[in-house]
Amino acid sequence: MPIQLDRRGFLKQSAALAAAWSLSSNLGAADASTRLALLSDTHIAADQNDTYRGFSPHANLQKVCNQVRAAPKFDLMVVNGDLARLNGQQQDYAAFVSYIDPLAETMPLVITLGNHDDRKNARNAVVKRAGELQAVEQKLVTVIDAGPCQFILLDSLMVTAISAGQLGKSQRTWLAGYLDEQSSGKPIVVFVHHNPDAESDGALVDADKLLAILKPKHAVKALLFGHTHVYSFDRQDGLHLVNLPAVGYNFADGNPVGWTEGTFSKQGMSITLHAIAGDTKNDGKTINLSWRA
């Protein structure tokens, strides 16, 4: 059955979405482009002094937020999962929103959930979310129409603090049906936290089923994900696969820590890396990707 909200929860969420959407009038026209601030794997703990591998996720997120604030205005911000450090405690999200909410006052915000998130705690804390919430059982699935493109944000959280992720049958069924109904001709970009590698124990366990849905739908141009703390690009049957870098920390010294900005149009997307730590040699480098026909 669809996710149910009590009246207070419904009114609170509706007010938050209305506030977020009131900021979206700057979204580009259908023949223009849309700029996104793309963050992933922030891993914010309640403890501001929390560190991992010599990185401070709190300091990193503060620096990223300052850079986003200083950049030309974005049309949308995406935080692509693992908002919290380990197991999605309420205090983790209180710390997370202390950084993100000021930005969410100036641009629409959308999120996905990762394996270190708690679905209930995240939804209760991150109330300044834009987009259209979809009726998918026990999942946080959002669709947002942003000028020339449409964005779909899936929920791959299977069990909090368990590395692997799963969409599940109900979400895959919804996605296949939703894509079948699309006729706007707009490029569609899909976000999910887990990497679509069916061979990896810690990845998306139903990755093959997801790709089987996306690849034949040529309106779907790209799948953006996080989870691995690696920044990389791949392409399968013309579908772009973009692995976003982590804000909080990397797992290997050869990977950047930071965020990206993306410009999306009817023709393709460009992604610019902002590396604040780790391997910074490609800081400021832009990758241009054309959509498949």
Order of alpha helices (4+ residues) and beta strands (2+ residues): alpha-beta-alpha-beta-alpha-beta-alpha-beta-beta-beta-alpha-beta-alpha-beta-beta-beta-beta-beta-beta
